[in-house]
Amino acid sequence: MALRVAIDIGGGFADLLAVDEETGQMSWSKTRTTPDDLSRCVQEVLKLSGIVVGLILAGVNDKMGELYPTDVRGVGYSVGLTVQRISNSLAPLVIGFLLARNASFSLTVSFISAFLVGAVIFTLFLKETEGQVLH
């Protein structure tokens, strides 16, 4: 993916135009100029255009696209999504319960830290598959 990007910083607005040289696809974005710090409007116009995210995702997709067979990717995605949904449901309830009971800040931080340590320990027991044929 070869991108040609032009940014114009004017008195009132900063404009971005990007062209994918391979496909010819064009994208643009516009934001207000920040005269006190021009780097902020450049960052904002890049963020609005999605170019940075697109480049990162393109790199990830190029490297990871077919690393695992479809059934392994499906199971991994399903397990990850299930764990995420359970965590997103339980964590706010537990932390809310701790805060509602006027638990100390250190107890709340300890709970969050224990969850993170548990996640790291769990990953230590995952089977290494580098260089192996996955079925």
KOLFI-252224 format. One line per 8 residues: number of its first residue (from 1); their letters; for each residue x, y, z of C-alpha. Coordinates in steps of 0.001 Angstrom, whole numbers, padded with zeros to 6 digits. Example, Ala and Ser with C-alpha at 12.3 -4.5 7.8 and 13.67 -1.06 7.14 Angstrom:
REM KOLFI-252224
1 = AS = 012300/-004500/007800; 013670/-001060/007140
REM end
This chain:
REM KOLFI-252224
1 = MALRVAID = 000000/000000/000000; 001696/003175/-001215; 000013/006366/-000073; 000643/009872/-001284; -000510/012330/001399; -000802/016124/001168; -001696/018353/004122; -002588/022023/003680
9 = IGGGFADL = -002605/024144/006818; -004507/027356/006217; -005651/030201/008414; -008883/028514/009466; -008678/024853/008461; -006186/022059/007880; -007023/019788/004938; -005682/016353/004102
17 = LAVDEETG = -005888/014533/000786; -004538/010998/000453; -004301/008878/-002670; -003557/005152/-002696; -001149/004933/-005628; -002010/001292/-006311; -005803/001544/-006368; -006313/005254/-007005
25 = QMSWSKTR = -008674/005455/-004019; -008794/008954/-002524; -009698/010078/000977; -009799/013491/002585; -010441/015102/005941; -010649/018611/007360; -010253/020071/010830; -009826/023505/012373
33 = TTPDDLSR = -006318/024938/012443; -004707/025271/015866; -002471/028354/015448; -000833/027949/018852; 000400/024416/017994; 000194/023342/014348; 001226/019773/015191; -002147/019292/016950
41 = CVQEVLKL = -004147/020052/013811; -001872/017774/011757; -002424/014956/014249; -006156/015605/014265; -006504/015644/010477; -004517/012382/010263; -006700/010828/012950; -009886/011922/011209
49 = SGIVVGLI = -008728/010512/007878; -008143/007043/009328; -004864/006754/007417; -002789/005806/010445; -005284/003166/011540; -005595/001910/007978; -001828/001511/007650; -001591/-000352/010947
57 = LAGVNDKM = -004470/-002670/010042; -003041/-003266/006575; 000271/-004298/008124; -001423/-006605/010609; -003591/-008168/007917; -000594/-008738/005647; 001317/-010541/008380; -001480/-012365/010214
65 = GELYPTDV = -004100/-013069/007557; -003568/-016779/007040; -001211/-017607/009880; -003652/-020121/011338; -006134/-022455/009638; -009715/-021220/009513; -011030/-023561/012233; -008268/-022534/014662
73 = RGVGYSVG = -008910/-018834/013983; -012641/-019385/014500; -012161/-021096/017865; -009621/-018502/019026; -011905/-015641/018026; -014908/-017259/019735; -013054/-017937/022988; -011567/-014432/023031
81 = LTVQRISN = -014930/-012820/022366; -016648/-014897/025044; -014021/-014062/027674; -014216/-010390/026723; -017992/-010305/027073; -017911/-012061/030445; -015184/-009703/031691; -017019/-006642/030378
89 = SLAPLVIG = -020105/-007758/032295; -018537/-008843/035568; -015734/-006324/036095; -017974/-003224/036354; -020318/-005086/038705; -017513/-006178/041027; -015775/-002804/041005; -019111/-001031/041459
97 = FLLARNAS = -019873/-003321/044405; -016491/-002543/045962; -016970/001190/045519; -020573/001112/046771; -019475/-000655/049949; -016925/002122/050511; -014096/-000322/050015; -010728/001313/050083
105 = FSLTVSFI = -009051/002464/046917; -006222/000006/047544; -008715/-002907/047671; -010182/-001859/044331; -006727/-001518/042775; -005759/-004886/044290; -008751/-006537/042621; -007863/-005060/039244
113 = SAFLVGAV = -004204/-006024/039682; -005147/-009586/040659; -007252/-009866/037508; -004323/-008695/035359; -001870/-011033/037092; -004323/-013910/036597; -004544/-013126/032885; -000738/-013111/032565
121 = IFTLFLKE = -000426/-016405/034462; -003107/-017931/032235; -001131/-016992/029122; 001982/-018701/030505; 000210/-022059/030250; -000863/-021654/026630; 000751/-024128/024261; 003414/-022681/021973
129 = TEGQVLH = 002561/-023363/018339; 005358/-021561/016533; 006732/-023673/013687; 004101/-026398/014107; 001455/-027453/011628; -001953/-026583/013047; -004868/-028883/012316
REM end
